[in-house]
Amino acid sequence: MFGLGDKDKEKQDKKETVFDLEQDLESPAQRREVQQRIQARMLQIKNLLRSGLDKSEFNDFGHLLHGYAALLKVVARFGAKS
């Protein structure tokens, strides 16, 4: 009552959300596979950017490339953390 309840019980009720990617990254073999897929997609995007696109597509693919680079960093950090 009035916020004086059992806080330990509330902490136990809250479960940590585990994403599918986190489960995949637990295994070193799957982590390498995910990294290889990300690197392959980054290479495809780089090739598209080199081939010459109009300005709007160039910007869109540039943003996508930055997103994949950030994802690759997160995957690498997850591997170092585990």
PyMOL Python script that loads the backbone (N, CA, C, O; Angstrom):
from pymol import cmd

cmd.read_pdbstr("""\
ATOM      1  N   MET A   1       0.838  -1.176   0.000  1.00  0.00           N
ATOM      2  CA  MET A   1       0.000   0.000   0.000  1.00  0.00           C
ATOM      3  C   MET A   1       0.885   1.242   0.000  1.00  0.00           C
ATOM      4  O   MET A   1       1.891   1.292   0.707  1.00  0.00           O
ATOM      5  N   PHE A   2       0.522   2.207  -0.764  1.00  0.00           N
ATOM      6  CA  PHE A   2       1.218   3.482  -0.865  1.00  0.00           C
ATOM      7  C   PHE A   2       2.678   3.321  -1.275  1.00  0.00           C
ATOM      8  O   PHE A   2       3.538   4.058  -0.794  1.00  0.00           O
ATOM      9  N   GLY A   3       2.965   2.369  -2.155  1.00  0.00           N
ATOM     10  CA  GLY A   3       4.309   2.193  -2.668  1.00  0.00           C
ATOM     11  C   GLY A   3       5.249   1.474  -1.724  1.00  0.00           C
ATOM     12  O   GLY A   3       6.456   1.437  -1.960  1.00  0.00           O
ATOM     13  N   LEU A   4       4.724   0.912  -0.677  1.00  0.00           N
ATOM     14  CA  LEU A   4       5.587   0.221   0.280  1.00  0.00           C
ATOM     15  C   LEU A   4       5.559  -1.287   0.065  1.00  0.00           C
ATOM     16  O   LEU A   4       5.935  -2.050   0.955  1.00  0.00           O
ATOM     17  N   GLY A   5       5.121  -1.715  -1.097  1.00  0.00           N
ATOM     18  CA  GLY A   5       5.014  -3.139  -1.402  1.00  0.00           C
ATOM     19  C   GLY A   5       6.374  -3.798  -1.529  1.00  0.00           C
ATOM     20  O   GLY A   5       7.416  -3.147  -1.441  1.00  0.00           O
ATOM     21  N   ASP A   6       6.339  -5.080  -1.733  1.00  0.00           N
ATOM     22  CA  ASP A   6       7.555  -5.874  -1.863  1.00  0.00           C
ATOM     23  C   ASP A   6       8.151  -5.659  -3.248  1.00  0.00           C
ATOM     24  O   ASP A   6       7.614  -6.140  -4.246  1.00  0.00           O
ATOM     25  N   LYS A   7       9.263  -4.933  -3.300  1.00  0.00           N
ATOM     26  CA  LYS A   7       9.876  -4.608  -4.590  1.00  0.00           C
ATOM     27  C   LYS A   7      10.578  -5.813  -5.204  1.00  0.00           C
ATOM     28  O   LYS A   7      10.686  -5.901  -6.427  1.00  0.00           O
ATOM     29  N   ASP A   8      11.057  -6.742  -4.383  1.00  0.00           N
ATOM     30  CA  ASP A   8      11.711  -7.942  -4.918  1.00  0.00           C
ATOM     31  C   ASP A   8      10.723  -8.778  -5.712  1.00  0.00           C
ATOM     32  O   ASP A   8      11.078  -9.369  -6.732  1.00  0.00           O
ATOM     33  N   LYS A   9       9.498  -8.827  -5.249  1.00  0.00           N
ATOM     34  CA  LYS A   9       8.465  -9.594  -5.955  1.00  0.00           C
ATOM     35  C   LYS A   9       8.186  -8.977  -7.319  1.00  0.00           C
ATOM     36  O   LYS A   9       7.975  -9.699  -8.294  1.00  0.00           O
ATOM     37  N   GLU A  10       8.181  -7.651  -7.397  1.00  0.00           N
ATOM     38  CA  GLU A  10       7.951  -6.970  -8.670  1.00  0.00           C
ATOM     39  C   GLU A  10       9.089  -7.237  -9.636  1.00  0.00           C
ATOM     40  O   GLU A  10       8.853  -7.401 -10.833  1.00  0.00           O
ATOM     41  N   LYS A  11      10.324  -7.284  -9.142  1.00  0.00           N
ATOM     42  CA  LYS A  11      11.467  -7.550 -10.003  1.00  0.00           C
ATOM     43  C   LYS A  11      11.413  -8.968 -10.552  1.00  0.00           C
ATOM     44  O   LYS A  11      11.815  -9.211 -11.690  1.00  0.00           O
ATOM     45  N   GLN A  12      10.920  -9.903  -9.750  1.00  0.00           N
ATOM     46  CA  GLN A  12      10.824 -11.278 -10.196  1.00  0.00           C
ATOM     47  C   GLN A  12       9.748 -11.431 -11.255  1.00  0.00           C
ATOM     48  O   GLN A  12       9.872 -12.272 -12.146  1.00  0.00           O
ATOM     49  N   ASP A  13       8.703 -10.635 -11.172  1.00  0.00           N
ATOM     50  CA  ASP A  13       7.614 -10.706 -12.136  1.00  0.00           C
ATOM     51  C   ASP A  13       8.044 -10.208 -13.512  1.00  0.00           C
ATOM     52  O   ASP A  13       7.560 -10.700 -14.530  1.00  0.00           O
ATOM     53  N   LYS A  14       8.944  -9.242 -13.544  1.00  0.00           N
ATOM     54  CA  LYS A  14       9.403  -8.696 -14.815  1.00  0.00           C
ATOM     55  C   LYS A  14      10.456  -9.633 -15.393  1.00  0.00           C
ATOM     56  O   LYS A  14      11.481  -9.896 -14.763  1.00  0.00           O
ATOM     57  N   LYS A  15      10.198 -10.126 -16.581  1.00  0.00           N
ATOM     58  CA  LYS A  15      11.155 -10.997 -17.247  1.00  0.00           C
ATOM     59  C   LYS A  15      11.886 -10.207 -18.313  1.00  0.00           C
ATOM     60  O   LYS A  15      11.318  -9.329 -18.963  1.00  0.00           O
ATOM     61  N   GLU A  16      13.138 -10.533 -18.476  1.00  0.00           N
ATOM     62  CA  GLU A  16      13.938  -9.852 -19.487  1.00  0.00           C
ATOM     63  C   GLU A  16      13.537 -10.352 -20.870  1.00  0.00           C
ATOM     64  O   GLU A  16      13.369 -11.551 -21.088  1.00  0.00           O
ATOM     65  N   THR A  17      13.390  -9.429 -21.782  1.00  0.00           N
ATOM     66  CA  THR A  17      13.039  -9.778 -23.152  1.00  0.00           C
ATOM     67  C   THR A  17      14.276 -10.296 -23.870  1.00  0.00           C
ATOM     68  O   THR A  17      15.325  -9.650 -23.866  1.00  0.00           O
ATOM     69  N   VAL A  18      14.146 -11.456 -24.480  1.00  0.00           N
ATOM     70  CA  VAL A  18      15.245 -12.037 -25.244  1.00  0.00           C
ATOM     71  C   VAL A  18      14.818 -12.084 -26.705  1.00  0.00           C
ATOM     72  O   VAL A  18      13.809 -12.699 -27.050  1.00  0.00           O
ATOM     73  N   PHE A  19      15.595 -11.431 -27.554  1.00  0.00           N
ATOM     74  CA  PHE A  19      15.277 -11.363 -28.964  1.00  0.00           C
ATOM     75  C   PHE A  19      15.816 -12.590 -29.693  1.00  0.00           C
ATOM     76  O   PHE A  19      16.720 -13.266 -29.203  1.00  0.00           O
ATOM     77  N   ASP A  20      15.258 -12.867 -30.855  1.00  0.00           N
ATOM     78  CA  ASP A  20      15.698 -14.008 -31.656  1.00  0.00           C
ATOM     79  C   ASP A  20      17.173 -13.895 -32.026  1.00  0.00           C
ATOM     80  O   ASP A  20      17.898 -14.889 -32.024  1.00  0.00           O
ATOM     81  N   LEU A  21      17.609 -12.689 -32.340  1.00  0.00           N
ATOM     82  CA  LEU A  21      19.002 -12.485 -32.719  1.00  0.00           C
ATOM     83  C   LEU A  21      19.928 -12.822 -31.557  1.00  0.00           C
ATOM     84  O   LEU A  21      20.994 -13.403 -31.762  1.00  0.00           O
ATOM     85  N   GLU A  22      19.528 -12.462 -30.336  1.00  0.00           N
ATOM     86  CA  GLU A  22      20.349 -12.788 -29.175  1.00  0.00           C
ATOM     87  C   GLU A  22      20.491 -14.294 -29.008  1.00  0.00           C
ATOM     88  O   GLU A  22      21.565 -14.785 -28.661  1.00  0.00           O
ATOM     89  N   GLN A  23      19.420 -15.020 -29.251  1.00  0.00           N
ATOM     90  CA  GLN A  23      19.477 -16.476 -29.151  1.00  0.00           C
ATOM     91  C   GLN A  23      20.391 -17.046 -30.239  1.00  0.00           C
ATOM     92  O   GLN A  23      21.135 -17.996 -29.994  1.00  0.00           O
ATOM     93  N   ASP A  24      20.334 -16.472 -31.425  1.00  0.00           N
ATOM     94  CA  ASP A  24      21.185 -16.940 -32.524  1.00  0.00           C
ATOM     95  C   ASP A  24      22.657 -16.666 -32.241  1.00  0.00           C
ATOM     96  O   ASP A  24      23.521 -17.450 -32.634  1.00  0.00           O
ATOM     97  N   LEU A  25      22.943 -15.572 -31.568  1.00  0.00           N
ATOM     98  CA  LEU A  25      24.325 -15.182 -31.336  1.00  0.00           C
ATOM     99  C   LEU A  25      24.973 -15.932 -30.181  1.00  0.00           C
ATOM    100  O   LEU A  25      26.172 -15.775 -29.946  1.00  0.00           O
ATOM    101  N   GLU A  26      24.218 -16.733 -29.465  1.00  0.00           N
ATOM    102  CA  GLU A  26      24.793 -17.516 -28.373  1.00  0.00           C
ATOM    103  C   GLU A  26      25.807 -18.523 -28.897  1.00  0.00           C
ATOM    104  O   GLU A  26      26.830 -18.765 -28.257  1.00  0.00           O
ATOM    105  N   SER A  27      25.534 -19.102 -30.036  1.00  0.00           N
ATOM    106  CA  SER A  27      26.416 -20.102 -30.623  1.00  0.00           C
ATOM    107  C   SER A  27      27.471 -19.412 -31.498  1.00  0.00           C
ATOM    108  O   SER A  27      27.131 -18.584 -32.342  1.00  0.00           O
ATOM    109  N   PRO A  28      28.751 -19.753 -31.295  1.00  0.00           N
ATOM    110  CA  PRO A  28      29.796 -19.126 -32.123  1.00  0.00           C
ATOM    111  C   PRO A  28      29.638 -19.423 -33.615  1.00  0.00           C
ATOM    112  O   PRO A  28      29.944 -18.570 -34.449  1.00  0.00           O
ATOM    113  N   ALA A  29      29.166 -20.619 -33.959  1.00  0.00           N
ATOM    114  CA  ALA A  29      28.989 -20.960 -35.379  1.00  0.00           C
ATOM    115  C   ALA A  29      27.899 -20.098 -35.999  1.00  0.00           C
ATOM    116  O   ALA A  29      28.059 -19.593 -37.110  1.00  0.00           O
ATOM    117  N   GLN A  30      26.796 -19.931 -35.287  1.00  0.00           N
ATOM    118  CA  GLN A  30      25.710 -19.101 -35.819  1.00  0.00           C
ATOM    119  C   GLN A  30      26.118 -17.638 -35.853  1.00  0.00           C
ATOM    120  O   GLN A  30      25.706 -16.900 -36.747  1.00  0.00           O
ATOM    121  N   ARG A  31      26.930 -17.207 -34.882  1.00  0.00           N
ATOM    122  CA  ARG A  31      27.406 -15.823 -34.867  1.00  0.00           C
ATOM    123  C   ARG A  31      28.248 -15.557 -36.110  1.00  0.00           C
ATOM    124  O   ARG A  31      28.095 -14.516 -36.749  1.00  0.00           O
ATOM    125  N   ARG A  32      29.147 -16.499 -36.462  1.00  0.00           N
ATOM    126  CA  ARG A  32      29.962 -16.337 -37.668  1.00  0.00           C
ATOM    127  C   ARG A  32      29.085 -16.298 -38.912  1.00  0.00           C
ATOM    128  O   ARG A  32      29.341 -15.522 -39.833  1.00  0.00           O
ATOM    129  N   GLU A  33      28.053 -17.133 -38.939  1.00  0.00           N
ATOM    130  CA  GLU A  33      27.143 -17.158 -40.095  1.00  0.00           C
ATOM    131  C   GLU A  33      26.420 -15.821 -40.242  1.00  0.00           C
ATOM    132  O   GLU A  33      26.273 -15.307 -41.351  1.00  0.00           O
ATOM    133  N   VAL A  34      25.971 -15.262 -39.122  1.00  0.00           N
ATOM    134  CA  VAL A  34      25.283 -13.961 -39.162  1.00  0.00           C
ATOM    135  C   VAL A  34      26.252 -12.881 -39.637  1.00  0.00           C
ATOM    136  O   VAL A  34      25.882 -12.033 -40.449  1.00  0.00           O
ATOM    137  N   GLN A  35      27.484 -12.904 -39.140  1.00  0.00           N
ATOM    138  CA  GLN A  35      28.474 -11.920 -39.569  1.00  0.00           C
ATOM    139  C   GLN A  35      28.761 -12.039 -41.059  1.00  0.00           C
ATOM    140  O   GLN A  35      28.899 -11.027 -41.746  1.00  0.00           O
ATOM    141  N   GLN A  36      28.852 -13.257 -41.560  1.00  0.00           N
ATOM    142  CA  GLN A  36      29.113 -13.453 -42.986  1.00  0.00           C
ATOM    143  C   GLN A  36      27.949 -12.954 -43.838  1.00  0.00           C
ATOM    144  O   GLN A  36      28.160 -12.353 -44.891  1.00  0.00           O
ATOM    145  N   ARG A  37      26.711 -13.206 -43.379  1.00  0.00           N
ATOM    146  CA  ARG A  37      25.552 -12.701 -44.134  1.00  0.00           C
ATOM    147  C   ARG A  37      25.536 -11.179 -44.165  1.00  0.00           C
ATOM    148  O   ARG A  37      25.238 -10.574 -45.195  1.00  0.00           O
ATOM    149  N   ILE A  38      25.859 -10.563 -43.026  1.00  0.00           N
ATOM    150  CA  ILE A  38      25.882  -9.099 -42.969  1.00  0.00           C
ATOM    151  C   ILE A  38      26.967  -8.561 -43.900  1.00  0.00           C
ATOM    152  O   ILE A  38      26.732  -7.607 -44.641  1.00  0.00           O
ATOM    153  N   GLN A  39      28.150  -9.167 -43.865  1.00  0.00           N
ATOM    154  CA  GLN A  39      29.244  -8.709 -44.722  1.00  0.00           C
ATOM    155  C   GLN A  39      28.917  -8.897 -46.198  1.00  0.00           C
ATOM    156  O   GLN A  39      29.282  -8.063 -47.026  1.00  0.00           O
ATOM    157  N   ALA A  40      28.232  -9.985 -46.531  1.00  0.00           N
ATOM    158  CA  ALA A  40      27.843 -10.220 -47.925  1.00  0.00           C
ATOM    159  C   ALA A  40      26.854  -9.160 -48.389  1.00  0.00           C
ATOM    160  O   ALA A  40      26.958  -8.657 -49.508  1.00  0.00           O
ATOM    161  N   ARG A  41      25.909  -8.825 -47.545  1.00  0.00           N
ATOM    162  CA  ARG A  41      24.929  -7.789 -47.919  1.00  0.00           C
ATOM    163  C   ARG A  41      25.592  -6.426 -48.025  1.00  0.00           C
ATOM    164  O   ARG A  41      25.243  -5.626 -48.893  1.00  0.00           O
ATOM    165  N   MET A  42      26.551  -6.161 -47.137  1.00  0.00           N
ATOM    166  CA  MET A  42      27.275  -4.894 -47.231  1.00  0.00           C
ATOM    167  C   MET A  42      28.049  -4.811 -48.540  1.00  0.00           C
ATOM    168  O   MET A  42      28.110  -3.751 -49.163  1.00  0.00           O
ATOM    169  N   LEU A  43      28.633  -5.914 -48.953  1.00  0.00           N
ATOM    170  CA  LEU A  43      29.370  -5.945 -50.213  1.00  0.00           C
ATOM    171  C   LEU A  43      28.443  -5.704 -51.404  1.00  0.00           C
ATOM    172  O   LEU A  43      28.801  -4.987 -52.339  1.00  0.00           O
ATOM    173  N   GLN A  44      27.258  -6.299 -51.368  1.00  0.00           N
ATOM    174  CA  GLN A  44      26.276  -6.073 -52.437  1.00  0.00           C
ATOM    175  C   GLN A  44      25.876  -4.600 -52.507  1.00  0.00           C
ATOM    176  O   GLN A  44      25.769  -4.029 -53.592  1.00  0.00           O
ATOM    177  N   ILE A  45      25.658  -3.993 -51.347  1.00  0.00           N
ATOM    178  CA  ILE A  45      25.268  -2.585 -51.320  1.00  0.00           C
ATOM    179  C   ILE A  45      26.412  -1.708 -51.833  1.00  0.00           C
ATOM    180  O   ILE A  45      26.176  -0.758 -52.579  1.00  0.00           O
ATOM    181  N   LYS A  46      27.645  -2.021 -51.440  1.00  0.00           N
ATOM    182  CA  LYS A  46      28.795  -1.250 -51.931  1.00  0.00           C
ATOM    183  C   LYS A  46      28.914  -1.345 -53.443  1.00  0.00           C
ATOM    184  O   LYS A  46      29.203  -0.354 -54.114  1.00  0.00           O
ATOM    185  N   ASN A  47      28.692  -2.539 -53.976  1.00  0.00           N
ATOM    186  CA  ASN A  47      28.745  -2.697 -55.433  1.00  0.00           C
ATOM    187  C   ASN A  47      27.657  -1.890 -56.116  1.00  0.00           C
ATOM    188  O   ASN A  47      27.893  -1.294 -57.167  1.00  0.00           O
ATOM    189  N   LEU A  48      26.463  -1.866 -55.529  1.00  0.00           N
ATOM    190  CA  LEU A  48      25.384  -1.049 -56.087  1.00  0.00           C
ATOM    191  C   LEU A  48      25.748   0.431 -56.056  1.00  0.00           C
ATOM    192  O   LEU A  48      25.482   1.166 -57.007  1.00  0.00           O
ATOM    193  N   LEU A  49      26.361   0.861 -54.951  1.00  0.00           N
ATOM    194  CA  LEU A  49      26.741   2.270 -54.844  1.00  0.00           C
ATOM    195  C   LEU A  49      27.820   2.633 -55.860  1.00  0.00           C
ATOM    196  O   LEU A  49      27.827   3.741 -56.395  1.00  0.00           O
ATOM    197  N   ARG A  50      28.716   1.711 -56.120  1.00  0.00           N
ATOM    198  CA  ARG A  50      29.779   1.965 -57.112  1.00  0.00           C
ATOM    199  C   ARG A  50      29.245   1.992 -58.536  1.00  0.00           C
ATOM    200  O   ARG A  50      29.799   2.664 -59.406  1.00  0.00           O
ATOM    201  N   SER A  51      28.158   1.251 -58.765  1.00  0.00           N
ATOM    202  CA  SER A  51      27.629   1.169 -60.133  1.00  0.00           C
ATOM    203  C   SER A  51      26.978   2.469 -60.585  1.00  0.00           C
ATOM    204  O   SER A  51      26.785   2.688 -61.781  1.00  0.00           O
ATOM    205  N   GLY A  52      26.648   3.311 -59.653  1.00  0.00           N
ATOM    206  CA  GLY A  52      26.070   4.601 -60.013  1.00  0.00           C
ATOM    207  C   GLY A  52      24.555   4.568 -59.975  1.00  0.00           C
ATOM    208  O   GLY A  52      23.920   3.905 -60.795  1.00  0.00           O
ATOM    209  N   LEU A  53      23.999   5.259 -59.057  1.00  0.00           N
ATOM    210  CA  LEU A  53      22.546   5.327 -58.880  1.00  0.00           C
ATOM    211  C   LEU A  53      22.139   6.793 -58.855  1.00  0.00           C
ATOM    212  O   LEU A  53      22.978   7.684 -58.729  1.00  0.00           O
ATOM    213  N   ASP A  54      20.841   7.025 -58.977  1.00  0.00           N
ATOM    214  CA  ASP A  54      20.412   8.412 -58.838  1.00  0.00           C
ATOM    215  C   ASP A  54      20.530   8.821 -57.369  1.00  0.00           C
ATOM    216  O   ASP A  54      20.728   7.974 -56.498  1.00  0.00           O
ATOM    217  N   LYS A  55      20.411  10.093 -57.105  1.00  0.00           N
ATOM    218  CA  LYS A  55      20.739  10.643 -55.788  1.00  0.00           C
ATOM    219  C   LYS A  55      19.869  10.062 -54.673  1.00  0.00           C
ATOM    220  O   LYS A  55      20.382   9.771 -53.592  1.00  0.00           O
ATOM    221  N   SER A  56      18.582   9.889 -54.905  1.00  0.00           N
ATOM    222  CA  SER A  56      17.709   9.383 -53.835  1.00  0.00           C
ATOM    223  C   SER A  56      18.043   7.927 -53.491  1.00  0.00           C
ATOM    224  O   SER A  56      18.089   7.559 -52.317  1.00  0.00           O
ATOM    225  N   GLU A  57      18.274   7.109 -54.510  1.00  0.00           N
ATOM    226  CA  GLU A  57      18.641   5.721 -54.254  1.00  0.00           C
ATOM    227  C   GLU A  57      20.021   5.642 -53.605  1.00  0.00           C
ATOM    228  O   GLU A  57      20.251   4.808 -52.729  1.00  0.00           O
ATOM    229  N   PHE A  58      20.930   6.503 -54.030  1.00  0.00           N
ATOM    230  CA  PHE A  58      22.263   6.527 -53.452  1.00  0.00           C
ATOM    231  C   PHE A  58      22.191   6.820 -51.957  1.00  0.00           C
ATOM    232  O   PHE A  58      22.863   6.171 -51.157  1.00  0.00           O
ATOM    233  N   ASN A  59      21.375   7.797 -51.589  1.00  0.00           N
ATOM    234  CA  ASN A  59      21.218   8.144 -50.173  1.00  0.00           C
ATOM    235  C   ASN A  59      20.566   6.998 -49.398  1.00  0.00           C
ATOM    236  O   ASN A  59      20.986   6.683 -48.285  1.00  0.00           O
ATOM    237  N   ASP A  60      19.548   6.381 -49.980  1.00  0.00           N
ATOM    238  CA  ASP A  60      18.862   5.274 -49.303  1.00  0.00           C
ATOM    239  C   ASP A  60      19.813   4.105 -49.057  1.00  0.00           C
ATOM    240  O   ASP A  60      19.847   3.542 -47.963  1.00  0.00           O
ATOM    241  N   PHE A  61      20.582   3.747 -50.079  1.00  0.00           N
ATOM    242  CA  PHE A  61      21.522   2.641 -49.917  1.00  0.00           C
ATOM    243  C   PHE A  61      22.667   3.020 -48.970  1.00  0.00           C
ATOM    244  O   PHE A  61      23.213   2.161 -48.278  1.00  0.00           O
ATOM    245  N   GLY A  62      23.019   4.280 -48.942  1.00  0.00           N
ATOM    246  CA  GLY A  62      24.040   4.746 -47.992  1.00  0.00           C
ATOM    247  C   GLY A  62      23.571   4.579 -46.556  1.00  0.00           C
ATOM    248  O   GLY A  62      24.329   4.141 -45.691  1.00  0.00           O
ATOM    249  N   HIS A  63      22.319   4.929 -46.312  1.00  0.00           N
ATOM    250  CA  HIS A  63      21.756   4.763 -44.973  1.00  0.00           C
ATOM    251  C   HIS A  63      21.687   3.277 -44.600  1.00  0.00           C
ATOM    252  O   HIS A  63      21.983   2.895 -43.468  1.00  0.00           O
ATOM    253  N   LEU A  64      21.305   2.476 -45.544  1.00  0.00           N
ATOM    254  CA  LEU A  64      21.224   1.036 -45.319  1.00  0.00           C
ATOM    255  C   LEU A  64      22.609   0.459 -45.017  1.00  0.00           C
ATOM    256  O   LEU A  64      22.754  -0.408 -44.155  1.00  0.00           O
ATOM    257  N   LEU A  65      23.613   0.943 -45.725  1.00  0.00           N
ATOM    258  CA  LEU A  65      24.978   0.483 -45.487  1.00  0.00           C
ATOM    259  C   LEU A  65      25.440   0.853 -44.079  1.00  0.00           C
ATOM    260  O   LEU A  65      26.082   0.046 -43.407  1.00  0.00           O
ATOM    261  N   HIS A  66      25.122   2.052 -43.635  1.00  0.00           N
ATOM    262  CA  HIS A  66      25.481   2.463 -42.279  1.00  0.00           C
ATOM    263  C   HIS A  66      24.769   1.604 -41.237  1.00  0.00           C
ATOM    264  O   HIS A  66      25.348   1.280 -40.199  1.00  0.00           O
ATOM    265  N   GLY A  67      23.532   1.240 -41.505  1.00  0.00           N
ATOM    266  CA  GLY A  67      22.795   0.372 -40.593  1.00  0.00           C
ATOM    267  C   GLY A  67      23.426  -1.002 -40.469  1.00  0.00           C
ATOM    268  O   GLY A  67      23.549  -1.538 -39.368  1.00  0.00           O
ATOM    269  N   TYR A  68      23.829  -1.574 -41.605  1.00  0.00           N
ATOM    270  CA  TYR A  68      24.496  -2.878 -41.575  1.00  0.00           C
ATOM    271  C   TYR A  68      25.849  -2.789 -40.857  1.00  0.00           C
ATOM    272  O   TYR A  68      26.235  -3.718 -40.146  1.00  0.00           O
ATOM    273  N   ALA A  69      26.562  -1.687 -41.039  1.00  0.00           N
ATOM    274  CA  ALA A  69      27.846  -1.515 -40.352  1.00  0.00           C
ATOM    275  C   ALA A  69      27.636  -1.459 -38.839  1.00  0.00           C
ATOM    276  O   ALA A  69      28.415  -2.036 -38.081  1.00  0.00           O
ATOM    277  N   ALA A  70      26.593  -0.769 -38.405  1.00  0.00           N
ATOM    278  CA  ALA A  70      26.285  -0.700 -36.976  1.00  0.00           C
ATOM    279  C   ALA A  70      25.896  -2.072 -36.443  1.00  0.00           C
ATOM    280  O   ALA A  70      26.310  -2.455 -35.349  1.00  0.00           O
ATOM    281  N   LEU A  71      25.101  -2.812 -37.212  1.00  0.00           N
ATOM    282  CA  LEU A  71      24.711  -4.160 -36.802  1.00  0.00           C
ATOM    283  C   LEU A  71      25.924  -5.065 -36.678  1.00  0.00           C
ATOM    284  O   LEU A  71      26.001  -5.873 -35.753  1.00  0.00           O
ATOM    285  N   LEU A  72      26.861  -4.940 -37.589  1.00  0.00           N
ATOM    286  CA  LEU A  72      28.084  -5.742 -37.542  1.00  0.00           C
ATOM    287  C   LEU A  72      28.889  -5.432 -36.278  1.00  0.00           C
ATOM    288  O   LEU A  72      29.463  -6.336 -35.671  1.00  0.00           O
ATOM    289  N   LYS A  73      28.933  -4.159 -35.881  1.00  0.00           N
ATOM    290  CA  LYS A  73      29.627  -3.780 -34.649  1.00  0.00           C
ATOM    291  C   LYS A  73      28.941  -4.382 -33.427  1.00  0.00           C
ATOM    292  O   LYS A  73      29.610  -4.850 -32.505  1.00  0.00           O
ATOM    293  N   VAL A  74      27.622  -4.372 -33.418  1.00  0.00           N
ATOM    294  CA  VAL A  74      26.875  -4.937 -32.290  1.00  0.00           C
ATOM    295  C   VAL A  74      27.119  -6.438 -32.192  1.00  0.00           C
ATOM    296  O   VAL A  74      27.322  -6.968 -31.100  1.00  0.00           O
ATOM    297  N   VAL A  75      27.100  -7.118 -33.323  1.00  0.00           N
ATOM    298  CA  VAL A  75      27.343  -8.563 -33.331  1.00  0.00           C
ATOM    299  C   VAL A  75      28.760  -8.853 -32.845  1.00  0.00           C
ATOM    300  O   VAL A  75      28.970  -9.810 -32.100  1.00  0.00           O
ATOM    301  N   ALA A  76      29.717  -8.054 -33.250  1.00  0.00           N
ATOM    302  CA  ALA A  76      31.108  -8.251 -32.815  1.00  0.00           C
ATOM    303  C   ALA A  76      31.239  -8.027 -31.315  1.00  0.00           C
ATOM    304  O   ALA A  76      31.946  -8.776 -30.641  1.00  0.00           O
ATOM    305  N   ARG A  77      30.575  -7.020 -30.788  1.00  0.00           N
ATOM    306  CA  ARG A  77      30.626  -6.764 -29.351  1.00  0.00           C
ATOM    307  C   ARG A  77      29.944  -7.877 -28.567  1.00  0.00           C
ATOM    308  O   ARG A  77      30.391  -8.243 -27.480  1.00  0.00           O
ATOM    309  N   PHE A  78      28.881  -8.403 -29.111  1.00  0.00           N
ATOM    310  CA  PHE A  78      28.174  -9.487 -28.426  1.00  0.00           C
ATOM    311  C   PHE A  78      29.080 -10.705 -28.335  1.00  0.00           C
ATOM    312  O   PHE A  78      29.066 -11.404 -27.321  1.00  0.00           O
ATOM    313  N   GLY A  79      29.861 -10.973 -29.363  1.00  0.00           N
ATOM    314  CA  GLY A  79      30.780 -12.094 -29.354  1.00  0.00           C
ATOM    315  C   GLY A  79      31.885 -11.890 -28.338  1.00  0.00           C
ATOM    316  O   GLY A  79      32.302 -12.841 -27.677  1.00  0.00           O
ATOM    317  N   ALA A  80      32.368 -10.656 -28.202  1.00  0.00           N
ATOM    318  CA  ALA A  80      33.428 -10.367 -27.238  1.00  0.00           C
ATOM    319  C   ALA A  80      32.893 -10.436 -25.816  1.00  0.00           C
ATOM    320  O   ALA A  80      33.611 -10.828 -24.897  1.00  0.00           O
ATOM    321  N   LYS A  81      31.624 -10.053 -25.633  1.00  0.00           N
ATOM    322  CA  LYS A  81      31.020 -10.041 -24.303  1.00  0.00           C
ATOM    323  C   LYS A  81      30.788 -11.458 -23.802  1.00  0.00           C
ATOM    324  O   LYS A  81      30.952 -11.726 -22.612  1.00  0.00           O
ATOM    325  N   SER A  82      30.415 -12.355 -24.676  1.00  0.00           N
ATOM    326  CA  SER A  82      30.066 -13.726 -24.264  1.00  0.00           C
ATOM    327  C   SER A  82      31.259 -14.551 -23.906  1.00  0.00           C
ATOM    328  O   SER A  82      31.116 -15.719 -23.543  1.00  0.00           O
TER     329      SER A  82
END
""", "prot")
cmd.dss("prot")
cmd.show_as("cartoon", "prot")
cmd.util.cbc("prot")
cmd.orient("prot")
